Amino acid sequence: MKVTIDGQEIEVEAGTTILQAARMIGGEVVPPAMCYYSKLKGTGGKCRCCLVDVSKGSEADPRPMPKLMASCVTGCQDGMEVASKSSDRVRDARNAVTEFLLINHPLDCPVCDQAGECDLQNLSFEHGKLQQRFIEEKRTFEPEDIGDKIQLHMNRCIVCQRCVEVADQLTDGRVHGVLNRGDHSQISTCVSAAIDNEFSGNMIDVCPVGALTDKTFRFKSRVWFNKPFDAHRDCPTCCGKTTLWMFGNEIQRVTARKDVYHEVEEFICNTCRFDKKEVADWVIEGPRKFEKDSVINQNKYFGKTDTVVINTEKGILQGREIDRVKISMSDIDYNEKIDGNPVNSKQNG
């Protein structure tokens, strides 16, 4: 079946969602997604960030859909026409959703370990507003240790429920979930039970904000000060394929490898993530590649760079030749005499 998104046509198989079709096209037509995760079943339809305007339902029924649709849970139909970034209606809706997500979210970016790789930062950069209309008090929670190496900051949580799906689908027994309802909803452990399983660290990787953080990396460094390297090891529990975040020869943290949509390629175990922090534990494959506009890539040049040559008029950058001689003390001959007196004489000082 053929689907058109922002004027770009693509042929997809039956059962493909609009979001998946947009990702096949790539570029700016791809809607943002804060709750959908392609590696996890049953995700999507919660954050409403990926809303699109279906201007033509299908060839069989060309009527437009009256409401904006969540692209992550709406299936494609033959002849469907969709407006994503090209629609003012969609843009206004995403601005409103972003404003809603930021109602309770604190301005923790200066101290948050997720800064620099936060999906909410990227979303608010494009769709956020400078003014805030919310005048009520934000809801607040105390940080909660939900394991010996994971800390939960509910103040930053947007209740996308990715971490709940990870626990449901990767572990034998889930001990945390969404408690309460409505604006009182929060992620927490059931009856204060600690999360203790071999794949619990993957909750950190799937969290789109800084609500779940690695306690072994907290406040150590900003991600843009680290150099990421792909590495692997023979692990009996998981694939062993990871990204090492290094500062000099020190491994500051270990994460799973992520794709261009910040989704984990393969989940890793806690042993690889938390316990293997020595360079000798890993086979380093090479530098990790990121999108060119990522802050992680700033000031990192792994390849050979060309010398920058600035063509300008002579003297613009270095000044006049006579001025450079005058201010250079090493070029002054102190044995030279002026009117019979040495140049360095106090009388001529």
C-alpha positions, -999 to 999 in steps of 0.1 A, spaced: 0 0 0 11 36 -7 11 63 19 20 100 14 35 120 43 41 157 38 41 152 0 66 122 2 52 89 -10 63 56 3 52 20 -1 46 0 31 33 -33 42 0 -39 59 1 -33 97 26 -5 94 18 26 116 21 62 103 51 68 127 69 37 113 62 49 77 76 83 86 107 68 100 112 49 68 112 82 50 133 100 76 142 136 80 119 163 93 86 144 85 93 121 115 70 130 144 85 133 179 78 104 203 82 103 240 64 71 250 65 49 218 95 24 218 98 1 188 117 -25 208 89 -28 234 54 -42 227 23 -22 237 40 12 239 26 44 224 -6 65 226 3 81 260 23 112 254 4 126 224 36 142 210 33 123 176 0 138 166 -6 141 128 -33 153 105 -48 127 82 -62 147 53 -72 116 33 -82 84 49 -77 60 20 -86 55 -16 -117 35 -5 -127 62 19 -110 96 11 -127 115 39 -102 132 62 -101 121 99 -118 149 119 -93 147 148 -56 147 150 -43 111 153 -15 96 173 8 83 145 24 56 167 -9 37 171 -27 46 138 -23 21 110 -16 31 74 -42 25 46 -37 25 9 -38 60 -5 -37 77 29 -23 112 29 -8 126 61 4 161 71 31 161 98 54 191 100 37 208 71 4 213 91 -1 244 112 -28 225 131 -3 198 140 24 223 150 0 241 174 -10 207 189 26 197 195 33 231 211 3 226 234 14 190 243 50 203 251 36 230 273 15 204 291 45 181 297 65 210 311 38 220 336 53 199 364 88 194 350 114 214 369 142 234 354 168 208 364 188 209 332 219 225 348 222 197 373 204 168 355 226 140 342 203 135 312 211 170 299 226 168 264 207 136 255 172 144 267 143 139 244 123 165 263 150 191 258 149 185 220 111 186 220 110 219 240 137 234 218 115 231 188 80 233 203 84 250 237 72 285 246 92 312 263 62 322 286 46 298 311 9 301 318 8 277 347 5 296 379 -2 268 404 24 250 424 43 222 407 39 188 423 71 177 441 85 144 453 116 134 472 142 114 452 137 77 458 162 48 455 145 20 437 176 -2 437 212 0 448 222 16 415 191 35 403 176 67 416 141 79 407 133 116 404 95 117 400 96 155 397 111 150 362 89 120 352 63 124 323 47 90 330 56 76 296 56 41 312 86 29 292 103 17 323 72 -3 333 71 -21 299 108 -29 302 102 -46 335 72 -64 322 89 -77 291 125 -83 301 122 -96 337 103 -123 355 87 -102 382 79 -65 380 78 -47 414 71 -11 402 45 6 382 21 36 380 4 43 413 -26 65 418 -46 83 390 -49 115 371 -25 143 381 -16 122 412 -1 94 390 35 85 398 60 58 392 70 39 423 78 5 437 50 -16 452 51 -15 490 86 -1 489 101 -32 473 135 -27 458 140 -34 421 166 -61 419 170 -80 386 197 -84 361 181 -62 334 168 -33 356 194 -9 343 177 -8 310 150 14 326 176 42 326 183 38 289 146 39 278 137 69 301 133 99 277 139 124 306 161 125 337 136 107 359 157 75 362 194 81 366 225 59 371 238 64 407 273 53 396 275 82 371 256 109 391 272 143 389 305 128 376 305 146 342 285 161 314 280 138 284 297 162 260 329 160 281 331 123 275 341 104 243 318 76 234 332 44 220 315 12 207 328 -18 226 319 -55 233 327 -84 256 318 -120 258 288 -119 282 268 -151 291 238 -130 300 233 -104 272 247 -95 238 276 -76 254 275 -48 228 277 -14 246 288 22 244 316 32 267 316 69 278 352 77 286 371 106 301 407 101 292 414 64 301 386 62 326 352 46 318 327 68 335 296 49 325 284 21 302 251 22 283 234 2 256 239 13 220 211 35 206 198 42 171 191 75 155 157 77 173 175 72 207 161 37 211 182 8 224 194 -15 197 199 -45 221 193 -45 259 223 -52 281 226 -67 316 235 -50 348 269 -67 350 280 -51 317 265 -17 327 276 -13 363 304 -38 371 327 -36 341 344 -2 344 379 -12 334 393 -8 299 407 -43 300 372 -57 304 363 -46 269 372 -49 232 369 -13 219 357 -11 183 361 26 177 344 60 182 306 60 184 288 80 157 260 104 165 238 128 146 257 159 135 236 183 156 240 164 189 258 181 217 277 149 222 294 155 189 305 191 197 342 197 197 350 160 189 370 155 158 380 119 154 391 122 118 418 142 101 407 179 97 418 204 71 437 235 80 414 266 80 427 293 58 412 328 62 417 350 32 417 387 43 437 418 37 473 418 50 476 432 85 439 427 95 447 398 119 483 404 129 484 442 128 510 464 111 546 452 109 559 484 125 536 479 155 546 443 160 583 454 161 576 481 187 557 458 211 582 430 208 608 436 236 631 409 222 635 429 190 647 460 208 685 465 208 693 478 243 729 487 232 716 512 207 722 548 216 700 578 209 717 612 211 746 595 228 725 579 256 716 542 259 681 533 249 675 516 283 687 546 303 665 560 330 668 594 314 651 580 283 627 558 303 
